[in-house]
Amino acid sequence: MPEQQNTEYKSIWKDEYLKWICGFANAQGGRIFIGKDDSGAVVGLKNSKKLLEDLPNKITTILGIICDVNLHVTADGDFIEIVVEPQPNPVNYKGEYHYRSGSTKQELKGAALDKFLLGKQGRHWDSVPVPHVTVADLKPETFDYFRKRGVKSKRLEDDVLNDTNELLLNNLKLTDNGYLKRAALLLFHPDPERFVTNAYIKIGYFESDSDLRFQDEVHGNLFEQVEKTMELLFTKYIKAMISYEDIYRLETYEYPKEAVREAIHNAVAHKDYTGATPIQISVYKDKIMIWNYGQLPENWTIETLQKKHSSVPYNPDISNAFFRIGYIEAWGRGIRKMNEQCAAAGLPNPLYYYESSGFWVVFRKDMISEESLKKLGLNDRQVEALLFFKETGEITTSEYAKKYNVTDRTARTDLNELIDLKLLMKKGGTNQSKYFYV
């Protein structure tokens, strides 16, 4: 059996393998087998009995934890199994913090180490208190905006209109022992970039991937960023079709406004602010791509995310404040809401995927028609496939091969041509690779 996320095989023992034990202890636990090769075959140990005596003491002395160390005797030779349980507290190897991620071990440093240590304490990045900043340093107008939005959304009582700013922050749990939390600064400070240098949004209009025509940057606290971004997108970047009903002027936008707003809310609330890159919104003539830095929670996939109908949960204090004024839906309805609004507007569901160390939401115009596709020189299979699968938003190689009775090689050729034309985007590297509409 090959190595997996929770197993590691070593043919001999070296003391540096204590780092692997440390990595398992800081993650989900696991087993290390000493006396097996990389495929899991027994190669035997000459000093198995001595290791059985020495290893428990080394693990406890250097790492400060207790592991089960078991000796297995087989016809092919002896091997030792070290069973590592996940630990509630951080474990270090001579001052180094290691972590098992997937089938590899990594040493945690910098922001990753900070996040790990906070997580072990049951805290999040946005809950860390910041000294030398007071309520008086925050922006009064933003508190007024928050109160009015909260009452209007009916997620705050009318009494909040008379609460002091200090009481409001306390009720939102944005203070800690007299200090303001990072979340409070991002939400209410006039210039949060003094404390978090990447806390802004970049918007660009692209004629093609390499042809940026114009761009804007949106600064200020998170509430201001959301409103300024929406205003810029729907006055400068996104076209509106004008019509009249009696004497009233009606504007119908290319994309449903509330769906785009929901995506921006989630990008701002769930961004990992320890990264060095701002939120990026790329507008093309046929799509809008919204990206925020962050990673999926451990053991989550995009499929998990969509089943939960939620976004990537990073900053619970910021998310709570956003929820209180109707910026974020309850019960994880964000993705469902975006899908429903796009469907009502006659557009395909947005794409949701993880790539380039971040999470993407892509809104698309439905520009696929049989006539337009044939003009591109596509064969009949390719045209039919794009029309047939556009409702589901994805195709796999094996599905394509089975439907059109062609070999996997032909299926990959057809689908890769669609990638070259930027009609599809590939994820994965096997016959179960998924090809998404872009």
C-alpha angles and dihedrals in degrees: 000000000000122000115281137186092281101034135068128183124207125177093208136013122259123175090234087071086078083082089064091051088050090051093052092046091053093047130036098314125249148174131274118200117203114199098036130102125232092277092053096254116144113251097169136235126246095199099039097132093050091048089050088060099039104042100064090053093047092049093049096042098047103029101026095228136105121236132181109248113194130186117216119195117201138165089256093053141281125301134179126227119205112197112204119194120205109259126224092215129053115272121207134192108217090327095317122114115214128187134193111228118175106319096330137078122226134184112235117229139161117351093359090056092047091052092048094050091047090050092053087054090051092249135121132221093253092053096063112115118238120212127219095031122106137188088256089065091060125091114265093201091059091054089052091049091049093051094049093046092047094051092044091052089049090231091110127050121243088248090074088074088072098042119111118244089250092054092046091054091047092050090050089051091238094136131072121194092331095316127109116242123234088252091060091055094048092048103041111014116104091225112024091166087079085073103024110034098196098048100121141082130247121203124190136177113219127195085189135347091277099034112079108182102182140342145191137201122217118207136174132074119329096264090052091046092055095049095042091048093051091049093049094046095050098041102037111016108031122058124229126208111223123218136156133231107193102311095336121105114224125198120201113189127211090243130033106266097216093050091054090046090052091052091050092047091053094045091053096042097044102037116123099239093194088078123093099232130083124229108280127211116189117192120198130174090260105028148021119223119198118190132182127180116249146094132252114256114266114285091011124125131187086260090056090050094052093046089054090046088219140113131246106290110223111134112037095177092052091043091052091053091047091050092051092063097039097260093123128038123241122245093024095289095147098104093040090051093052091047093049094049093048091049090050089052092051093250129128119257114276117259118246119195145143118238140135092026092301150074122264132203113187123191114199137193114231097242096147115117132151092245095050093046095051089054087063091061096248120160121245093261092054093047093048092045094053091049094043098047099037091095093058093040096221144067131194124212093240093050091052093047092049096046095050097032095237133132121270088249092056090046091053091047092052093046094045089055087056089051090053088053089050092241093118138029123209127226121182134015109246137071086279091060112138121229112203129198113248 
